[in-house]
């Protein structure tokens, strides 16, 4: 599912600051190439054992990801249920408890990046 109602889309940061802030909040920069990067946060629903990933997609406005000074902006934010062996199902319903945590993390990310 695309999380459309948030103030993060379009927010800009240099790579070093984005990496520092996102790591502090539990995100990991998984996929990346010269002009884009994806930050993932793993969320687990204890009652069912299901795993969900909150995914923040970014793209460079200037520079390349080899440089900590590259400027990135946030494009889209997704949340999906992990599927075996490795994939995300963006069509599955997301439990309210997981969405609450995801929303809190996105608010924290916005606060940290805006500071």
PDB file as gemmi writes it, atoms N, CA and C in Angstrom:
CRYST1    1.000    1.000    1.000  90.00  90.00  90.00 P 1                      
ATOM      1  N   UNK A   1       0.838  -1.159   0.000  1.00  0.00           N  
ATOM      2  CA  UNK A   1       0.000   0.000   0.000  1.00  0.00           C  
ATOM      3  C   UNK A   1       0.892   1.235   0.000  1.00  0.00           C  
ATOM      4  N   UNK A   2       0.530   2.197  -0.796  1.00  0.00           N  
ATOM      5  CA  UNK A   2       1.235   3.468  -0.802  1.00  0.00           C  
ATOM      6  C   UNK A   2       0.652   4.321   0.317  1.00  0.00           C  
ATOM      7  N   UNK A   3       1.519   4.893   1.119  1.00  0.00           N  
ATOM      8  CA  UNK A   3       1.083   5.807   2.177  1.00  0.00           C  
ATOM      9  C   UNK A   3       1.173   7.212   1.591  1.00  0.00           C  
ATOM     10  N   UNK A   4       0.037   7.735   1.198  1.00  0.00           N  
ATOM     11  CA  UNK A   4       0.017   8.996   0.469  1.00  0.00           C  
ATOM     12  C   UNK A   4      -0.123  10.209   1.366  1.00  0.00           C  
ATOM     13  N   UNK A   5      -0.800  10.091   2.470  1.00  0.00           N  
ATOM     14  CA  UNK A   5      -1.063  11.248   3.322  1.00  0.00           C  
ATOM     15  C   UNK A   5       0.050  11.411   4.344  1.00  0.00           C  
ATOM     16  N   UNK A   6       1.120  12.074   3.912  1.00  0.00           N  
ATOM     17  CA  UNK A   6       2.210  12.392   4.827  1.00  0.00           C  
ATOM     18  C   UNK A   6       2.965  13.588   4.278  1.00  0.00           C  
ATOM     19  N   UNK A   7       3.729  14.217   5.138  1.00  0.00           N  
ATOM     20  CA  UNK A   7       4.466  15.418   4.755  1.00  0.00           C  
ATOM     21  C   UNK A   7       5.903  15.118   4.356  1.00  0.00           C  
ATOM     22  N   UNK A   8       6.250  13.863   4.212  1.00  0.00           N  
ATOM     23  CA  UNK A   8       7.624  13.511   3.866  1.00  0.00           C  
ATOM     24  C   UNK A   8       7.911  13.589   2.369  1.00  0.00           C  
ATOM     25  N   UNK A   9       6.915  13.372   1.542  1.00  0.00           N  
ATOM     26  CA  UNK A   9       7.144  13.353   0.104  1.00  0.00           C  
ATOM     27  C   UNK A   9       7.664  14.717  -0.339  1.00  0.00           C  
ATOM     28  N   UNK A  10       8.804  14.677  -1.020  1.00  0.00           N  
ATOM     29  CA  UNK A  10       9.447  15.899  -1.485  1.00  0.00           C  
ATOM     30  C   UNK A  10      10.461  16.476  -0.519  1.00  0.00           C  
ATOM     31  N   UNK A  11      10.477  15.992   0.722  1.00  0.00           N  
ATOM     32  CA  UNK A  11      11.438  16.483   1.714  1.00  0.00           C  
ATOM     33  C   UNK A  11      12.848  16.123   1.260  1.00  0.00           C  
ATOM     34  N   UNK A  12      13.796  17.062   1.425  1.00  0.00           N  
ATOM     35  CA  UNK A  12      15.163  16.866   0.942  1.00  0.00           C  
ATOM     36  C   UNK A  12      16.145  16.779   2.101  1.00  0.00           C  
ATOM     37  N   UNK A  13      17.225  16.029   1.860  1.00  0.00           N  
ATOM     38  CA  UNK A  13      18.288  15.879   2.850  1.00  0.00           C  
ATOM     39  C   UNK A  13      19.560  15.427   2.140  1.00  0.00           C  
ATOM     40  N   UNK A  14      20.702  15.753   2.742  1.00  0.00           N  
ATOM     41  CA  UNK A  14      21.918  15.172   2.192  1.00  0.00           C  
ATOM     42  C   UNK A  14      22.018  13.725   2.671  1.00  0.00           C  
ATOM     43  N   UNK A  15      22.745  12.923   1.922  1.00  0.00           N  
ATOM     44  CA  UNK A  15      22.828  11.482   2.190  1.00  0.00           C  
ATOM     45  C   UNK A  15      23.335  11.184   3.596  1.00  0.00           C  
ATOM     46  N   UNK A  16      24.368  11.872   4.036  1.00  0.00           N  
ATOM     47  CA  UNK A  16      24.947  11.600   5.355  1.00  0.00           C  
ATOM     48  C   UNK A  16      23.912  11.810   6.462  1.00  0.00           C  
ATOM     49  N   UNK A  17      23.169  12.916   6.383  1.00  0.00           N  
ATOM     50  CA  UNK A  17      22.163  13.205   7.414  1.00  0.00           C  
ATOM     51  C   UNK A  17      21.010  12.206   7.339  1.00  0.00           C  
ATOM     52  N   UNK A  18      20.553  11.892   6.134  1.00  0.00           N  
ATOM     53  CA  UNK A  18      19.463  10.928   5.968  1.00  0.00           C  
ATOM     54  C   UNK A  18      19.870   9.559   6.502  1.00  0.00           C  
ATOM     55  N   UNK A  19      21.084   9.129   6.198  1.00  0.00           N  
ATOM     56  CA  UNK A  19      21.575   7.842   6.719  1.00  0.00           C  
ATOM     57  C   UNK A  19      21.626   7.846   8.242  1.00  0.00           C  
ATOM     58  N   UNK A  20      22.129   8.924   8.825  1.00  0.00           N  
ATOM     59  CA  UNK A  20      22.258   9.015  10.285  1.00  0.00           C  
ATOM     60  C   UNK A  20      20.894   8.978  10.970  1.00  0.00           C  
ATOM     61  N   UNK A  21      19.976   9.797  10.490  1.00  0.00           N  
ATOM     62  CA  UNK A  21      18.644   9.893  11.089  1.00  0.00           C  
ATOM     63  C   UNK A  21      17.872   8.592  10.917  1.00  0.00           C  
ATOM     64  N   UNK A  22      17.881   8.043   9.710  1.00  0.00           N  
ATOM     65  CA  UNK A  22      17.104   6.830   9.462  1.00  0.00           C  
ATOM     66  C   UNK A  22      17.658   5.640  10.248  1.00  0.00           C  
ATOM     67  N   UNK A  23      18.963   5.542  10.364  1.00  0.00           N  
ATOM     68  CA  UNK A  23      19.574   4.456  11.142  1.00  0.00           C  
ATOM     69  C   UNK A  23      19.173   4.565  12.607  1.00  0.00           C  
ATOM     70  N   UNK A  24      19.180   5.779  13.137  1.00  0.00           N  
ATOM     71  CA  UNK A  24      18.798   6.000  14.530  1.00  0.00           C  
ATOM     72  C   UNK A  24      17.361   5.539  14.795  1.00  0.00           C  
ATOM     73  N   UNK A  25      16.497   5.649  13.781  1.00  0.00           N  
ATOM     74  CA  UNK A  25      15.090   5.256  13.922  1.00  0.00           C  
ATOM     75  C   UNK A  25      14.839   3.792  13.597  1.00  0.00           C  
ATOM     76  N   UNK A  26      15.881   3.064  13.169  1.00  0.00           N  
ATOM     77  CA  UNK A  26      15.733   1.637  12.896  1.00  0.00           C  
ATOM     78  C   UNK A  26      15.638   1.274  11.427  1.00  0.00           C  
ATOM     79  N   UNK A  27      15.700   2.256  10.537  1.00  0.00           N  
ATOM     80  CA  UNK A  27      15.661   1.984   9.100  1.00  0.00           C  
ATOM     81  C   UNK A  27      17.030   1.493   8.629  1.00  0.00           C  
ATOM     82  N   UNK A  28      17.011   0.734   7.543  1.00  0.00           N  
ATOM     83  CA  UNK A  28      18.236   0.243   6.919  1.00  0.00           C  
ATOM     84  C   UNK A  28      18.193   0.630   5.448  1.00  0.00           C  
ATOM     85  N   UNK A  29      19.304   1.181   4.947  1.00  0.00           N  
ATOM     86  CA  UNK A  29      19.367   1.474   3.505  1.00  0.00           C  
ATOM     87  C   UNK A  29      19.708   0.173   2.801  1.00  0.00           C  
ATOM     88  N   UNK A  30      18.700  -0.455   2.171  1.00  0.00           N  
ATOM     89  CA  UNK A  30      18.897  -1.739   1.506  1.00  0.00           C  
ATOM     90  C   UNK A  30      19.278  -1.529   0.060  1.00  0.00           C  
ATOM     91  N   UNK A  31      18.303  -1.311  -0.761  1.00  0.00           N  
ATOM     92  CA  UNK A  31      18.561  -1.173  -2.194  1.00  0.00           C  
ATOM     93  C   UNK A  31      19.103   0.222  -2.465  1.00  0.00           C  
ATOM     94  N   UNK A  32      20.145   0.281  -3.266  1.00  0.00           N  
ATOM     95  CA  UNK A  32      20.616   1.587  -3.693  1.00  0.00           C  
ATOM     96  C   UNK A  32      21.438   1.446  -4.958  1.00  0.00           C  
ATOM     97  N   UNK A  33      21.453   2.504  -5.707  1.00  0.00           N  
ATOM     98  CA  UNK A  33      22.276   2.598  -6.906  1.00  0.00           C  
ATOM     99  C   UNK A  33      22.725   4.048  -6.985  1.00  0.00           C  
ATOM    100  N   UNK A  34      23.221   4.474  -8.106  1.00  0.00           N  
ATOM    101  CA  UNK A  34      23.809   5.811  -8.197  1.00  0.00           C  
ATOM    102  C   UNK A  34      22.844   6.955  -7.920  1.00  0.00           C  
ATOM    103  N   UNK A  35      21.580   6.786  -8.286  1.00  0.00           N  
ATOM    104  CA  UNK A  35      20.654   7.919  -8.176  1.00  0.00           C  
ATOM    105  C   UNK A  35      19.428   7.660  -7.302  1.00  0.00           C  
ATOM    106  N   UNK A  36      19.350   6.515  -6.658  1.00  0.00           N  
ATOM    107  CA  UNK A  36      18.191   6.272  -5.781  1.00  0.00           C  
ATOM    108  C   UNK A  36      18.589   5.343  -4.641  1.00  0.00           C  
ATOM    109  N   UNK A  37      17.821   5.431  -3.570  1.00  0.00           N  
ATOM    110  CA  UNK A  37      18.055   4.562  -2.411  1.00  0.00           C  
ATOM    111  C   UNK A  37      16.714   4.251  -1.762  1.00  0.00           C  
ATOM    112  N   UNK A  38      16.639   3.091  -1.130  1.00  0.00           N  
ATOM    113  CA  UNK A  38      15.442   2.652  -0.426  1.00  0.00           C  
ATOM    114  C   UNK A  38      15.793   2.379   1.021  1.00  0.00           C  
ATOM    115  N   UNK A  39      15.025   2.956   1.920  1.00  0.00           N  
ATOM    116  CA  UNK A  39      15.204   2.750   3.362  1.00  0.00           C  
ATOM    117  C   UNK A  39      14.041   1.912   3.869  1.00  0.00           C  
ATOM    118  N   UNK A  40      14.350   0.799   4.540  1.00  0.00           N  
ATOM    119  CA  UNK A  40      13.323  -0.121   5.029  1.00  0.00           C  
ATOM    120  C   UNK A  40      13.348  -0.220   6.546  1.00  0.00           C  
ATOM    121  N   UNK A  41      12.166  -0.327   7.122  1.00  0.00           N  
ATOM    122  CA  UNK A  41      12.004  -0.558   8.550  1.00  0.00           C  
ATOM    123  C   UNK A  41      11.146  -1.804   8.722  1.00  0.00           C  
ATOM    124  N   UNK A  42      11.687  -2.793   9.414  1.00  0.00           N  
ATOM    125  CA  UNK A  42      10.965  -4.053   9.642  1.00  0.00           C  
ATOM    126  C   UNK A  42      10.064  -3.904  10.870  1.00  0.00           C  
ATOM    127  N   UNK A  43       8.796  -4.268  10.697  1.00  0.00           N  
ATOM    128  CA  UNK A  43       7.808  -4.228  11.779  1.00  0.00           C  
ATOM    129  C   UNK A  43       7.195  -5.609  11.910  1.00  0.00           C  
ATOM    130  N   UNK A  44       7.110  -6.121  13.128  1.00  0.00           N  
ATOM    131  CA  UNK A  44       6.578  -7.463  13.343  1.00  0.00           C  
ATOM    132  C   UNK A  44       5.279  -7.412  14.133  1.00  0.00           C  
ATOM    133  N   UNK A  45       4.308  -8.191  13.670  1.00  0.00           N  
ATOM    134  CA  UNK A  45       3.064  -8.354  14.411  1.00  0.00           C  
ATOM    135  C   UNK A  45       3.208  -9.617  15.257  1.00  0.00           C  
ATOM    136  N   UNK A  46       3.298  -9.440  16.543  1.00  0.00           N  
ATOM    137  CA  UNK A  46       3.590 -10.557  17.457  1.00  0.00           C  
ATOM    138  C   UNK A  46       2.512 -11.640  17.437  1.00  0.00           C  
ATOM    139  N   UNK A  47       1.246 -11.246  17.347  1.00  0.00           N  
ATOM    140  CA  UNK A  47       0.163 -12.230  17.455  1.00  0.00           C  
ATOM    141  C   UNK A  47       0.139 -13.232  16.294  1.00  0.00           C  
ATOM    142  N   UNK A  48       0.527 -12.802  15.106  1.00  0.00           N  
ATOM    143  CA  UNK A  48       0.491 -13.704  13.954  1.00  0.00           C  
ATOM    144  C   UNK A  48       1.880 -14.099  13.455  1.00  0.00           C  
ATOM    145  N   UNK A  49       2.896 -13.377  13.916  1.00  0.00           N  
ATOM    146  CA  UNK A  49       4.244 -13.633  13.437  1.00  0.00           C  
ATOM    147  C   UNK A  49       4.510 -13.041  12.059  1.00  0.00           C  
ATOM    148  N   UNK A  50       3.573 -12.252  11.557  1.00  0.00           N  
ATOM    149  CA  UNK A  50       3.746 -11.626  10.244  1.00  0.00           C  
ATOM    150  C   UNK A  50       4.732 -10.466  10.332  1.00  0.00           C  
ATOM    151  N   UNK A  51       5.490 -10.300   9.256  1.00  0.00           N  
ATOM    152  CA  UNK A  51       6.437  -9.203   9.173  1.00  0.00           C  
ATOM    153  C   UNK A  51       5.977  -8.234   8.098  1.00  0.00           C  
ATOM    154  N   UNK A  52       6.131  -6.944   8.393  1.00  0.00           N  
ATOM    155  CA  UNK A  52       5.790  -5.883   7.456  1.00  0.00           C  
ATOM    156  C   UNK A  52       7.012  -4.994   7.301  1.00  0.00           C  
ATOM    157  N   UNK A  53       7.126  -4.375   6.145  1.00  0.00           N  
ATOM    158  CA  UNK A  53       8.228  -3.463   5.909  1.00  0.00           C  
ATOM    159  C   UNK A  53       7.679  -2.110   5.488  1.00  0.00           C  
ATOM    160  N   UNK A  54       8.126  -1.089   6.190  1.00  0.00           N  
ATOM    161  CA  UNK A  54       7.841   0.288   5.841  1.00  0.00           C  
ATOM    162  C   UNK A  54       8.992   0.730   4.946  1.00  0.00           C  
ATOM    163  N   UNK A  55       8.700   1.129   3.723  1.00  0.00           N  
ATOM    164  CA  UNK A  55       9.740   1.414   2.727  1.00  0.00           C  
ATOM    165  C   UNK A  55       9.647   2.871   2.278  1.00  0.00           C  
ATOM    166  N   UNK A  56      10.764   3.581   2.424  1.00  0.00           N  
ATOM    167  CA  UNK A  56      10.869   4.971   1.998  1.00  0.00           C  
ATOM    168  C   UNK A  56      11.782   5.021   0.774  1.00  0.00           C  
ATOM    169  N   UNK A  57      11.217   5.416  -0.362  1.00  0.00           N  
ATOM    170  CA  UNK A  57      11.991   5.518  -1.603  1.00  0.00           C  
ATOM    171  C   UNK A  57      12.508   6.935  -1.763  1.00  0.00           C  
ATOM    172  N   UNK A  58      13.794   7.049  -2.101  1.00  0.00           N  
ATOM    173  CA  UNK A  58      14.404   8.358  -2.323  1.00  0.00           C  
ATOM    174  C   UNK A  58      15.087   8.383  -3.686  1.00  0.00           C  
ATOM    175  N   UNK A  59      15.300   9.586  -4.193  1.00  0.00           N  
ATOM    176  CA  UNK A  59      16.017   9.777  -5.459  1.00  0.00           C  
ATOM    177  C   UNK A  59      16.917  10.995  -5.295  1.00  0.00           C  
ATOM    178  N   UNK A  60      18.051  10.975  -5.984  1.00  0.00           N  
ATOM    179  CA  UNK A  60      18.978  12.098  -5.863  1.00  0.00           C  
ATOM    180  C   UNK A  60      18.486  13.289  -6.681  1.00  0.00           C  
ATOM    181  N   UNK A  61      18.646  14.446  -6.090  1.00  0.00           N  
ATOM    182  CA  UNK A  61      18.389  15.692  -6.802  1.00  0.00           C  
ATOM    183  C   UNK A  61      19.704  16.193  -7.396  1.00  0.00           C  
ATOM    184  N   UNK A  62      20.785  15.991  -6.634  1.00  0.00           N  
ATOM    185  CA  UNK A  62      22.111  16.361  -7.129  1.00  0.00           C  
ATOM    186  C   UNK A  62      23.138  15.426  -6.503  1.00  0.00           C  
ATOM    187  N   UNK A  63      24.176  15.133  -7.261  1.00  0.00           N  
ATOM    188  CA  UNK A  63      25.229  14.244  -6.789  1.00  0.00           C  
ATOM    189  C   UNK A  63      24.871  12.780  -7.008  1.00  0.00           C  
ATOM    190  N   UNK A  64      25.773  11.927  -6.528  1.00  0.00           N  
ATOM    191  CA  UNK A  64      25.568  10.481  -6.593  1.00  0.00           C  
ATOM    192  C   UNK A  64      25.766   9.899  -5.208  1.00  0.00           C  
ATOM    193  N   UNK A  65      25.270   8.701  -5.011  1.00  0.00           N  
ATOM    194  CA  UNK A  65      25.285   8.117  -3.676  1.00  0.00           C  
ATOM    195  C   UNK A  65      26.669   7.718  -3.172  1.00  0.00           C  
ATOM    196  N   UNK A  66      27.697   7.884  -3.969  1.00  0.00           N  
ATOM    197  CA  UNK A  66      29.038   7.642  -3.443  1.00  0.00           C  
ATOM    198  C   UNK A  66      29.454   8.793  -2.535  1.00  0.00           C  
ATOM    199  N   UNK A  67      28.762   9.914  -2.621  1.00  0.00           N  
ATOM    200  CA  UNK A  67      29.114  11.111  -1.874  1.00  0.00           C  
ATOM    201  C   UNK A  67      28.131  11.356  -0.733  1.00  0.00           C  
ATOM    202  N   UNK A  68      28.643  11.595   0.480  1.00  0.00           N  
ATOM    203  CA  UNK A  68      27.741  11.918   1.587  1.00  0.00           C  
ATOM    204  C   UNK A  68      27.038  13.259   1.402  1.00  0.00           C  
ATOM    205  N   UNK A  69      27.495  14.057   0.434  1.00  0.00           N  
ATOM    206  CA  UNK A  69      26.911  15.374   0.182  1.00  0.00           C  
ATOM    207  C   UNK A  69      25.810  15.342  -0.878  1.00  0.00           C  
ATOM    208  N   UNK A  70      25.548  14.186  -1.437  1.00  0.00           N  
ATOM    209  CA  UNK A  70      24.471  14.063  -2.419  1.00  0.00           C  
ATOM    210  C   UNK A  70      23.157  14.490  -1.766  1.00  0.00           C  
ATOM    211  N   UNK A  71      22.332  15.210  -2.501  1.00  0.00           N  
ATOM    212  CA  UNK A  71      21.030  15.651  -1.994  1.00  0.00           C  
ATOM    213  C   UNK A  71      19.967  14.699  -2.521  1.00  0.00           C  
ATOM    214  N   UNK A  72      19.197  14.133  -1.599  1.00  0.00           N  
ATOM    215  CA  UNK A  72      18.118  13.214  -1.952  1.00  0.00           C  
ATOM    216  C   UNK A  72      16.780  13.816  -1.558  1.00  0.00           C  
ATOM    217  N   UNK A  73      15.742  13.418  -2.267  1.00  0.00           N  
ATOM    218  CA  UNK A  73      14.388  13.793  -1.873  1.00  0.00           C  
ATOM    219  C   UNK A  73      13.548  12.521  -1.783  1.00  0.00           C  
ATOM    220  N   UNK A  74      12.565  12.559  -0.914  1.00  0.00           N  
ATOM    221  CA  UNK A  74      11.701  11.398  -0.702  1.00  0.00           C  
ATOM    222  C   UNK A  74      10.631  11.382  -1.779  1.00  0.00           C  
ATOM    223  N   UNK A  75      10.529  10.227  -2.456  1.00  0.00           N  
ATOM    224  CA  UNK A  75       9.562  10.067  -3.549  1.00  0.00           C  
ATOM    225  C   UNK A  75       8.244   9.467  -3.068  1.00  0.00           C  
ATOM    226  N   UNK A  76       8.304   8.223  -2.631  1.00  0.00           N  
ATOM    227  CA  UNK A  76       7.097   7.497  -2.234  1.00  0.00           C  
ATOM    228  C   UNK A  76       7.377   6.714  -0.959  1.00  0.00           C  
ATOM    229  N   UNK A  77       6.310   6.408  -0.245  1.00  0.00           N  
ATOM    230  CA  UNK A  77       6.420   5.605   0.968  1.00  0.00           C  
ATOM    231  C   UNK A  77       5.400   4.475   0.847  1.00  0.00           C  
ATOM    232  N   UNK A  78       5.878   3.253   1.067  1.00  0.00           N  
ATOM    233  CA  UNK A  78       5.052   2.055   0.951  1.00  0.00           C  
ATOM    234  C   UNK A  78       5.101   1.267   2.247  1.00  0.00           C  
ATOM    235  N   UNK A  79       4.096   0.420   2.434  1.00  0.00           N  
ATOM    236  CA  UNK A  79       4.151  -0.582   3.494  1.00  0.00           C  
ATOM    237  C   UNK A  79       3.575  -1.874   2.904  1.00  0.00           C  
ATOM    238  N   UNK A  80       4.253  -2.982   3.201  1.00  0.00           N  
ATOM    239  CA  UNK A  80       3.811  -4.256   2.669  1.00  0.00           C  
ATOM    240  C   UNK A  80       4.168  -5.408   3.591  1.00  0.00           C  
ATOM    241  N   UNK A  81       3.446  -6.511   3.432  1.00  0.00           N  
ATOM    242  CA  UNK A  81       3.694  -7.721   4.218  1.00  0.00           C  
ATOM    243  C   UNK A  81       4.763  -8.543   3.522  1.00  0.00           C  
ATOM    244  N   UNK A  82       5.720  -9.019   4.309  1.00  0.00           N  
ATOM    245  CA  UNK A  82       6.792  -9.851   3.767  1.00  0.00           C  
ATOM    246  C   UNK A  82       6.224 -11.187   3.314  1.00  0.00           C  
ATOM    247  N   UNK A  83       6.702 -11.663   2.163  1.00  0.00           N  
ATOM    248  CA  UNK A  83       6.283 -12.954   1.635  1.00  0.00           C  
ATOM    249  C   UNK A  83       7.503 -13.837   1.435  1.00  0.00           C  
ATOM    250  N   UNK A  84       7.276 -15.151   1.455  1.00  0.00           N  
ATOM    251  CA  UNK A  84       8.360 -16.119   1.289  1.00  0.00           C  
ATOM    252  C   UNK A  84       8.621 -16.336  -0.192  1.00  0.00           C  
ATOM    253  N   UNK A  85       9.826 -16.468  -0.645  1.00  0.00           N  
ATOM    254  CA  UNK A  85      11.081 -16.414   0.097  1.00  0.00           C  
ATOM    255  C   UNK A  85      11.595 -14.994   0.306  1.00  0.00           C  
ATOM    256  N   UNK A  86      11.327 -14.094  -0.596  1.00  0.00           N  
ATOM    257  CA  UNK A  86      11.732 -12.703  -0.374  1.00  0.00           C  
ATOM    258  C   UNK A  86      10.933 -11.798  -1.304  1.00  0.00           C  
ATOM    259  N   UNK A  87      10.072 -11.039  -0.712  1.00  0.00           N  
ATOM    260  CA  UNK A  87       9.233 -10.133  -1.471  1.00  0.00           C  
ATOM    261  C   UNK A  87       8.288  -9.402  -0.548  1.00  0.00           C  
ATOM    262  N   UNK A  88       7.563  -8.450  -1.092  1.00  0.00           N  
ATOM    263  CA  UNK A  88       6.590  -7.698  -0.311  1.00  0.00           C  
ATOM    264  C   UNK A  88       5.256  -7.706  -1.041  1.00  0.00           C  
ATOM    265  N   UNK A  89       4.201  -7.960  -0.286  1.00  0.00           N  
ATOM    266  CA  UNK A  89       2.850  -7.926  -0.813  1.00  0.00           C  
ATOM    267  C   UNK A  89       2.243  -6.588  -0.400  1.00  0.00           C  
ATOM    268  N   UNK A  90       2.116  -5.689  -1.368  1.00  0.00           N  
ATOM    269  CA  UNK A  90       1.590  -4.356  -1.084  1.00  0.00           C  
ATOM    270  C   UNK A  90       0.065  -4.308  -1.078  1.00  0.00           C  
ATOM    271  N   UNK A  91      -0.587  -5.413  -1.441  1.00  0.00           N  
ATOM    272  CA  UNK A  91      -2.044  -5.454  -1.513  1.00  0.00           C  
ATOM    273  C   UNK A  91      -2.692  -5.985  -0.233  1.00  0.00           C  
ATOM    274  N   UNK A  92      -1.931  -6.672   0.615  1.00  0.00           N  
ATOM    275  CA  UNK A  92      -2.482  -7.234   1.855  1.00  0.00           C  
ATOM    276  C   UNK A  92      -2.901  -6.120   2.812  1.00  0.00           C  
ATOM    277  N   UNK A  93      -3.983  -6.354   3.553  1.00  0.00           N  
ATOM    278  CA  UNK A  93      -4.367  -5.364   4.568  1.00  0.00           C  
ATOM    279  C   UNK A  93      -3.292  -5.287   5.655  1.00  0.00           C  
ATOM    280  N   UNK A  94      -3.092  -4.097   6.170  1.00  0.00           N  
ATOM    281  CA  UNK A  94      -2.095  -3.874   7.215  1.00  0.00           C  
ATOM    282  C   UNK A  94      -2.837  -3.639   8.523  1.00  0.00           C  
ATOM    283  N   UNK A  95      -2.503  -4.411   9.561  1.00  0.00           N  
ATOM    284  CA  UNK A  95      -3.182  -4.251  10.854  1.00  0.00           C  
ATOM    285  C   UNK A  95      -3.011  -2.836  11.416  1.00  0.00           C  
ATOM    286  N   UNK A  96      -4.019  -2.388  12.144  1.00  0.00           N  
ATOM    287  CA  UNK A  96      -4.003  -1.041  12.722  1.00  0.00           C  
ATOM    288  C   UNK A  96      -2.795  -0.832  13.637  1.00  0.00           C  
ATOM    289  N   UNK A  97      -2.405  -1.870  14.370  1.00  0.00           N  
ATOM    290  CA  UNK A  97      -1.262  -1.733  15.286  1.00  0.00           C  
ATOM    291  C   UNK A  97       0.034  -1.466  14.525  1.00  0.00           C  
ATOM    292  N   UNK A  98       0.193  -2.092  13.368  1.00  0.00           N  
ATOM    293  CA  UNK A  98       1.380  -1.883  12.536  1.00  0.00           C  
ATOM    294  C   UNK A  98       1.331  -0.494  11.902  1.00  0.00           C  
ATOM    295  N   UNK A  99       0.158  -0.083  11.433  1.00  0.00           N  
ATOM    296  CA  UNK A  99       0.020   1.254  10.840  1.00  0.00           C  
ATOM    297  C   UNK A  99       0.298   2.347  11.855  1.00  0.00           C  
ATOM    298  N   UNK A 100      -0.087   2.106  13.105  1.00  0.00           N  
ATOM    299  CA  UNK A 100       0.165   3.103  14.155  1.00  0.00           C  
ATOM    300  C   UNK A 100       1.670   3.290  14.353  1.00  0.00           C  
ATOM    301  N   UNK A 101       2.398   2.186  14.420  1.00  0.00           N  
ATOM    302  CA  UNK A 101       3.855   2.256  14.582  1.00  0.00           C  
ATOM    303  C   UNK A 101       4.491   2.921  13.358  1.00  0.00           C  
ATOM    304  N   UNK A 102       4.033   2.542  12.165  1.00  0.00           N  
ATOM    305  CA  UNK A 102       4.569   3.115  10.933  1.00  0.00           C  
ATOM    306  C   UNK A 102       4.351   4.625  10.892  1.00  0.00           C  
ATOM    307  N   UNK A 103       3.166   5.063  11.270  1.00  0.00           N  
ATOM    308  CA  UNK A 103       2.853   6.491  11.282  1.00  0.00           C  
ATOM    309  C   UNK A 103       3.740   7.234  12.278  1.00  0.00           C  
ATOM    310  N   UNK A 104       3.960   6.636  13.446  1.00  0.00           N  
ATOM    311  CA  UNK A 104       4.832   7.250  14.448  1.00  0.00           C  
ATOM    312  C   UNK A 104       6.264   7.379  13.926  1.00  0.00           C  
ATOM    313  N   UNK A 105       6.770   6.331  13.288  1.00  0.00           N  
ATOM    314  CA  UNK A 105       8.130   6.356  12.749  1.00  0.00           C  
ATOM    315  C   UNK A 105       8.267   7.412  11.648  1.00  0.00           C  
ATOM    316  N   UNK A 106       7.248   7.534  10.805  1.00  0.00           N  
ATOM    317  CA  UNK A 106       7.289   8.543   9.749  1.00  0.00           C  
ATOM    318  C   UNK A 106       7.268   9.952  10.336  1.00  0.00           C  
ATOM    319  N   UNK A 107       6.509  10.160  11.395  1.00  0.00           N  
ATOM    320  CA  UNK A 107       6.494  11.459  12.067  1.00  0.00           C  
ATOM    321  C   UNK A 107       7.866  11.763  12.676  1.00  0.00           C  
ATOM    322  N   UNK A 108       8.473  10.757  13.304  1.00  0.00           N  
ATOM    323  CA  UNK A 108       9.814  10.940  13.874  1.00  0.00           C  
ATOM    324  C   UNK A 108      10.823  11.267  12.782  1.00  0.00           C  
ATOM    325  N   UNK A 109      10.732  10.572  11.652  1.00  0.00           N  
ATOM    326  CA  UNK A 109      11.636  10.826  10.536  1.00  0.00           C  
ATOM    327  C   UNK A 109      11.465  12.266  10.029  1.00  0.00           C  
ATOM    328  N   UNK A 110      10.230  12.697   9.884  1.00  0.00           N  
ATOM    329  CA  UNK A 110       9.973  14.064   9.425  1.00  0.00           C  
ATOM    330  C   UNK A 110      10.553  15.089  10.403  1.00  0.00           C  
ATOM    331  N   UNK A 111      10.333  14.867  11.693  1.00  0.00           N  
ATOM    332  CA  UNK A 111      10.844  15.780  12.713  1.00  0.00           C  
ATOM    333  C   UNK A 111      12.364  15.871  12.671  1.00  0.00           C  
ATOM    334  N   UNK A 112      13.007  14.718  12.598  1.00  0.00           N  
ATOM    335  CA  UNK A 112      14.478  14.674  12.577  1.00  0.00           C  
ATOM    336  C   UNK A 112      15.050  15.316  11.313  1.00  0.00           C  
ATOM    337  N   UNK A 113      14.433  15.070  10.173  1.00  0.00           N  
ATOM    338  CA  UNK A 113      14.947  15.626   8.922  1.00  0.00           C  
ATOM    339  C   UNK A 113      14.685  17.122   8.809  1.00  0.00           C  
ATOM    340  N   UNK A 114      13.625  17.586   9.455  1.00  0.00           N  
ATOM    341  CA  UNK A 114      13.281  19.010   9.395  1.00  0.00           C  
ATOM    342  C   UNK A 114      14.074  19.857  10.375  1.00  0.00           C  
ATOM    343  N   UNK A 115      14.724  19.208  11.335  1.00  0.00           N  
ATOM    344  CA  UNK A 115      15.458  19.960  12.371  1.00  0.00           C  
ATOM    345  C   UNK A 115      16.719  20.593  11.826  1.00  0.00           C  
TER     346      UNK A 115                                                      
END                                                                             
